[in-house]
Amino acid sequence: MSLRTFARRFTEATGSPAGEWLIAERIEASKRLLVERCLGIDEIAAAVGLGSADTLRHHFRKRAGGGGSPTAYRGQFSTPAS
């Protein structure tokens, strides 16, 4: 299958281009890690394949809704340890 055909079929199947879909999946994975694990932002960025905390923050603010940071998201959605 050609790259062009793959790109067209992927967009038809998922509703977004492959690159955008992948970033969205990485942001969702980072949200889970922010809430469920006590990892630093750099560790989470590396774990989800975004490379650096700066890259994670950039994409998170753009796609996570509300324009907040990963740290603010963690504070809002994680439960305090008892």
LUMGU-233554 format. One record per atom (N, C-alpha, C): residue in three letters; atom name; x, y, z. Coordinates in Angstrom, 2 decimals. Layout:
BEGIN
+-----+------+---------+---------+---------+
: res : atom :      xx :      yy :      zz :
+-----+------+---------+---------+---------+
: ALA :   CA :       X :       Y :       Z :
...
+-----+------+---------+---------+---------+
//
This chain:
BEGIN
+-----+------+---------+---------+---------+
: res : atom :      xx :      yy :      zz :
+-----+------+---------+---------+---------+
: MET :    N :    0.85 :   -1.16 :    0.00 :
: MET :   CA :    0.00 :    0.00 :    0.00 :
: MET :    C :    0.91 :    1.24 :    0.00 :
: SER :    N :    0.55 :    2.19 :   -0.80 :
: SER :   CA :    1.35 :    3.41 :   -0.86 :
: SER :    C :    1.11 :    4.25 :    0.39 :
: LEU :    N :    2.05 :    5.13 :    0.67 :
: LEU :   CA :    1.93 :    6.02 :    1.82 :
: LEU :    C :    0.70 :    6.90 :    1.69 :
: ARG :    N :    0.45 :    7.38 :    0.51 :
: ARG :   CA :   -0.72 :    8.24 :    0.28 :
: ARG :    C :   -2.03 :    7.50 :    0.55 :
: THR :    N :   -2.11 :    6.25 :    0.09 :
: THR :   CA :   -3.31 :    5.44 :    0.33 :
: THR :    C :   -3.47 :    5.14 :    1.81 :
: PHE :    N :   -2.36 :    4.79 :    2.47 :
: PHE :   CA :   -2.42 :    4.55 :    3.92 :
: PHE :    C :   -2.93 :    5.79 :    4.65 :
: ALA :    N :   -2.37 :    6.94 :    4.32 :
: ALA :   CA :   -2.77 :    8.18 :    5.00 :
: ALA :    C :   -4.25 :    8.45 :    4.79 :
: ARG :    N :   -4.73 :    8.28 :    3.59 :
: ARG :   CA :   -6.14 :    8.51 :    3.30 :
: ARG :    C :   -7.03 :    7.53 :    4.05 :
: ARG :    N :   -6.68 :    6.25 :    4.02 :
: ARG :   CA :   -7.48 :    5.24 :    4.71 :
: ARG :    C :   -7.44 :    5.40 :    6.22 :
: PHE :    N :   -6.28 :    5.76 :    6.75 :
: PHE :   CA :   -6.17 :    5.98 :    8.19 :
: PHE :    C :   -7.09 :    7.11 :    8.62 :
: THR :    N :   -7.07 :    8.20 :    7.89 :
: THR :   CA :   -7.92 :    9.34 :    8.21 :
: THR :    C :   -9.39 :    8.96 :    8.09 :
: GLU :    N :   -9.75 :    8.20 :    7.08 :
: GLU :   CA :  -11.14 :    7.74 :    6.93 :
: GLU :    C :  -11.56 :    6.88 :    8.12 :
: ALA :    N :  -10.67 :    6.02 :    8.58 :
: ALA :   CA :  -11.00 :    5.08 :    9.66 :
: ALA :    C :  -11.04 :    5.74 :   11.04 :
: THR :    N :  -10.16 :    6.72 :   11.27 :
: THR :   CA :  -10.04 :    7.29 :   12.62 :
: THR :    C :  -10.59 :    8.69 :   12.74 :
: GLY :    N :  -10.74 :    9.37 :   11.62 :
: GLY :   CA :  -11.22 :   10.74 :   11.65 :
: GLY :    C :  -10.12 :   11.78 :   11.78 :
: SER :    N :   -8.88 :   11.33 :   11.87 :
: SER :   CA :   -7.77 :   12.29 :   11.95 :
: SER :    C :   -6.53 :   11.68 :   11.31 :
: PRO :    N :   -5.61 :   12.55 :   10.89 :
: PRO :   CA :   -4.37 :   12.05 :   10.30 :
: PRO :    C :   -3.56 :   11.26 :   11.33 :
: ALA :    N :   -2.69 :   10.38 :   10.86 :
: ALA :   CA :   -1.93 :    9.49 :   11.74 :
: ALA :    C :   -1.13 :   10.25 :   12.79 :
: GLY :    N :   -0.47 :   11.31 :   12.41 :
: GLY :   CA :    0.33 :   12.09 :   13.37 :
: GLY :    C :   -0.51 :   12.70 :   14.47 :
: GLU :    N :   -1.65 :   13.26 :   14.11 :
: GLU :   CA :   -2.55 :   13.85 :   15.10 :
: GLU :    C :   -3.14 :   12.78 :   16.01 :
: TRP :    N :   -3.49 :   11.64 :   15.44 :
: TRP :   CA :   -4.03 :   10.54 :   16.23 :
: TRP :    C :   -2.99 :   10.06 :   17.24 :
: LEU :    N :   -1.75 :    9.92 :   16.81 :
: LEU :   CA :   -0.69 :    9.45 :   17.68 :
: LEU :    C :   -0.45 :   10.41 :   18.84 :
: ILE :    N :   -0.41 :   11.69 :   18.58 :
: ILE :   CA :   -0.22 :   12.67 :   19.64 :
: ILE :    C :   -1.39 :   12.62 :   20.62 :
: ALA :    N :   -2.61 :   12.50 :   20.11 :
: ALA :   CA :   -3.77 :   12.40 :   20.99 :
: ALA :    C :   -3.69 :   11.17 :   21.90 :
: GLU :    N :   -3.24 :   10.05 :   21.35 :
: GLU :   CA :   -3.07 :    8.84 :   22.16 :
: GLU :    C :   -2.00 :    9.04 :   23.22 :
: ARG :    N :   -0.94 :    9.72 :   22.88 :
: ARG :   CA :    0.13 :    9.99 :   23.84 :
: ARG :    C :   -0.34 :   10.92 :   24.95 :
: ILE :    N :   -1.16 :   11.89 :   24.61 :
: ILE :   CA :   -1.70 :   12.79 :   25.64 :
: ILE :    C :   -2.64 :   12.02 :   26.58 :
: GLU :    N :   -3.47 :   11.14 :   26.04 :
: GLU :   CA :   -4.35 :   10.33 :   26.89 :
: GLU :    C :   -3.53 :    9.43 :   27.82 :
: ALA :    N :   -2.45 :    8.85 :   27.30 :
: ALA :   CA :   -1.58 :    8.03 :   28.15 :
: ALA :    C :   -0.93 :    8.87 :   29.22 :
: SER :    N :   -0.53 :   10.09 :   28.88 :
: SER :   CA :    0.09 :   10.96 :   29.88 :
: SER :    C :   -0.90 :   11.35 :   30.97 :
: LYS :    N :   -2.17 :   11.55 :   30.60 :
: LYS :   CA :   -3.20 :   11.86 :   31.60 :
: LYS :    C :   -3.32 :   10.72 :   32.61 :
: ARG :    N :   -3.34 :    9.49 :   32.10 :
: ARG :   CA :   -3.44 :    8.33 :   33.01 :
: ARG :    C :   -2.25 :    8.27 :   33.95 :
: LEU :    N :   -1.05 :    8.49 :   33.41 :
: LEU :   CA :    0.15 :    8.44 :   34.24 :
: LEU :    C :    0.18 :    9.59 :   35.25 :
: LEU :    N :   -0.29 :   10.75 :   34.86 :
: LEU :   CA :   -0.32 :   11.88 :   35.79 :
: LEU :    C :   -1.19 :   11.59 :   37.00 :
: VAL :    N :   -2.28 :   10.90 :   36.78 :
: VAL :   CA :   -3.23 :   10.62 :   37.86 :
: VAL :    C :   -2.84 :    9.37 :   38.66 :
: GLU :    N :   -2.36 :    8.35 :   37.97 :
: GLU :   CA :   -2.15 :    7.05 :   38.61 :
: GLU :    C :   -0.75 :    6.84 :   39.18 :
: ARG :    N :    0.22 :    7.56 :   38.71 :
: ARG :   CA :    1.61 :    7.33 :   39.12 :
: ARG :    C :    2.23 :    8.59 :   39.69 :
: CYS :    N :    3.22 :    8.41 :   40.49 :
: CYS :   CA :    3.95 :    9.53 :   41.07 :
: CYS :    C :    5.27 :    9.71 :   40.30 :
: LEU :    N :    5.16 :   10.01 :   39.02 :
: LEU :   CA :    6.32 :   10.20 :   38.16 :
: LEU :    C :    6.48 :   11.68 :   37.85 :
: GLY :    N :    7.71 :   12.09 :   37.60 :
: GLY :   CA :    7.96 :   13.46 :   37.17 :
: GLY :    C :    7.49 :   13.68 :   35.74 :
: ILE :    N :    7.34 :   14.93 :   35.38 :
: ILE :   CA :    6.87 :   15.27 :   34.04 :
: ILE :    C :    7.85 :   14.77 :   32.97 :
: ASP :    N :    9.15 :   14.87 :   33.23 :
: ASP :   CA :   10.14 :   14.35 :   32.27 :
: ASP :    C :    9.98 :   12.84 :   32.09 :
: GLU :    N :    9.75 :   12.12 :   33.18 :
: GLU :   CA :    9.58 :   10.67 :   33.10 :
: GLU :    C :    8.33 :   10.30 :   32.32 :
: ILE :    N :    7.27 :   11.03 :   32.54 :
: ILE :   CA :    6.01 :   10.77 :   31.83 :
: ILE :    C :    6.19 :   11.07 :   30.34 :
: ALA :    N :    6.83 :   12.18 :   30.02 :
: ALA :   CA :    7.08 :   12.53 :   28.61 :
: ALA :    C :    7.85 :   11.43 :   27.91 :
: ALA :    N :    8.88 :   10.91 :   28.57 :
: ALA :   CA :    9.66 :    9.83 :   27.97 :
: ALA :    C :    8.83 :    8.55 :   27.85 :
: ALA :    N :    8.04 :    8.25 :   28.86 :
: ALA :   CA :    7.24 :    7.02 :   28.86 :
: ALA :    C :    6.20 :    6.99 :   27.74 :
: VAL :    N :    5.64 :    8.15 :   27.40 :
: VAL :   CA :    4.61 :    8.18 :   26.36 :
: VAL :    C :    5.17 :    8.50 :   24.97 :
: GLY :    N :    6.48 :    8.70 :   24.89 :
: GLY :   CA :    7.11 :    8.91 :   23.59 :
: GLY :    C :    7.17 :   10.35 :   23.12 :
: LEU :    N :    7.00 :   11.30 :   24.04 :
: LEU :   CA :    7.08 :   12.70 :   23.63 :
: LEU :    C :    8.45 :   13.31 :   23.86 :
: GLY :    N :    9.34 :   12.57 :   24.48 :
: GLY :   CA :   10.74 :   12.98 :   24.56 :
: GLY :    C :   11.11 :   13.91 :   25.69 :
: SER :    N :   10.45 :   15.06 :   25.79 :
: SER :   CA :   10.83 :   16.03 :   26.82 :
: SER :    C :    9.60 :   16.62 :   27.48 :
: ALA :    N :    9.84 :   17.17 :   28.66 :
: ALA :   CA :    8.75 :   17.83 :   29.40 :
: ALA :    C :    8.21 :   19.01 :   28.60 :
: ASP :    N :    9.08 :   19.74 :   27.91 :
: ASP :   CA :    8.62 :   20.88 :   27.11 :
: ASP :    C :    7.66 :   20.44 :   26.01 :
: THR :    N :    8.00 :   19.34 :   25.34 :
: THR :   CA :    7.13 :   18.83 :   24.27 :
: THR :    C :    5.80 :   18.36 :   24.85 :
: LEU :    N :    5.85 :   17.67 :   25.99 :
: LEU :   CA :    4.61 :   17.23 :   26.64 :
: LEU :    C :    3.76 :   18.43 :   27.00 :
: ARG :    N :    4.34 :   19.44 :   27.62 :
: ARG :   CA :    3.57 :   20.64 :   28.01 :
: ARG :    C :    2.94 :   21.31 :   26.79 :
: HIS :    N :    3.70 :   21.43 :   25.72 :
: HIS :   CA :    3.20 :   22.07 :   24.50 :
: HIS :    C :    1.95 :   21.35 :   23.98 :
: HIS :    N :    2.07 :   20.04 :   23.79 :
: HIS :   CA :    0.95 :   19.28 :   23.23 :
: HIS :    C :   -0.19 :   19.16 :   24.24 :
: PHE :    N :    0.13 :   19.07 :   25.51 :
: PHE :   CA :   -0.90 :   18.94 :   26.54 :
: PHE :    C :   -1.77 :   20.19 :   26.57 :
: ARG :    N :   -1.16 :   21.34 :   26.58 :
: ARG :   CA :   -1.93 :   22.60 :   26.61 :
: ARG :    C :   -2.81 :   22.73 :   25.37 :
: LYS :    N :   -2.29 :   22.28 :   24.26 :
: LYS :   CA :   -3.00 :   22.39 :   22.99 :
: LYS :    C :   -4.19 :   21.43 :   22.89 :
: ARG :    N :   -4.06 :   20.23 :   23.48 :
: ARG :   CA :   -5.04 :   19.17 :   23.24 :
: ARG :    C :   -5.82 :   18.68 :   24.45 :
: ALA :    N :   -5.36 :   18.99 :   25.64 :
: ALA :   CA :   -6.01 :   18.40 :   26.82 :
: ALA :    C :   -7.24 :   19.17 :   27.27 :
: GLY :    N :   -7.54 :   20.26 :   26.65 :
: GLY :   CA :   -8.72 :   21.03 :   27.03 :
: GLY :    C :   -8.44 :   21.94 :   28.21 :
: GLY :    N :   -8.99 :   23.10 :   28.18 :
: GLY :   CA :   -8.82 :   24.04 :   29.26 :
: GLY :    C :   -7.50 :   24.79 :   29.23 :
: GLY :    N :   -6.57 :   24.38 :   28.38 :
: GLY :   CA :   -5.31 :   25.08 :   28.26 :
: GLY :    C :   -4.39 :   24.95 :   29.46 :
: GLY :    N :   -4.68 :   24.00 :   30.34 :
: GLY :   CA :   -3.88 :   23.85 :   31.54 :
: GLY :    C :   -2.62 :   23.05 :   31.33 :
: SER :    N :   -1.79 :   23.06 :   32.34 :
: SER :   CA :   -0.53 :   22.32 :   32.29 :
: SER :    C :   -0.72 :   20.90 :   32.81 :
: PRO :    N :    0.23 :   20.02 :   32.55 :
: PRO :   CA :    0.16 :   18.67 :   33.10 :
: PRO :    C :    0.11 :   18.67 :   34.63 :
: THR :    N :    0.86 :   19.57 :   35.26 :
: THR :   CA :    0.87 :   19.64 :   36.72 :
: THR :    C :   -0.49 :   20.07 :   37.26 :
: ALA :    N :   -1.13 :   21.03 :   36.60 :
: ALA :   CA :   -2.46 :   21.46 :   37.01 :
: ALA :    C :   -3.46 :   20.31 :   36.84 :
: TYR :    N :   -3.33 :   19.56 :   35.75 :
: TYR :   CA :   -4.21 :   18.41 :   35.51 :
: TYR :    C :   -4.05 :   17.40 :   36.64 :
: ARG :    N :   -2.81 :   17.11 :   37.01 :
: ARG :   CA :   -2.54 :   16.16 :   38.09 :
: ARG :    C :   -3.21 :   16.66 :   39.38 :
: GLY :    N :   -3.05 :   17.92 :   39.69 :
: GLY :   CA :   -3.64 :   18.47 :   40.90 :
: GLY :    C :   -5.16 :   18.40 :   40.90 :
: GLN :    N :   -5.76 :   18.55 :   39.75 :
: GLN :   CA :   -7.21 :   18.55 :   39.64 :
: GLN :    C :   -7.80 :   17.15 :   39.70 :
: PHE :    N :   -7.14 :   16.16 :   39.12 :
: PHE :   CA :   -7.74 :   14.84 :   38.95 :
: PHE :    C :   -7.16 :   13.73 :   39.81 :
: SER :    N :   -6.03 :   13.93 :   40.41 :
: SER :   CA :   -5.48 :   12.85 :   41.24 :
: SER :    C :   -6.04 :   12.96 :   42.65 :
: THR :    N :   -6.10 :   11.82 :   43.30 :
: THR :   CA :   -6.57 :   11.79 :   44.67 :
: THR :    C :   -5.37 :   11.79 :   45.59 :
: PRO :    N :   -5.44 :   12.55 :   46.69 :
: PRO :   CA :   -4.30 :   12.58 :   47.60 :
: PRO :    C :   -4.06 :   11.21 :   48.23 :
: ALA :    N :   -2.79 :   10.88 :   48.42 :
: ALA :   CA :   -2.44 :    9.61 :   49.07 :
: ALA :    C :   -2.80 :    9.67 :   50.54 :
: SER :    N :   -3.35 :    8.57 :   51.05 :
: SER :   CA :   -3.74 :    8.58 :   52.46 :
: SER :    C :   -2.76 :    7.82 :   53.30 :
+-----+------+---------+---------+---------+
//
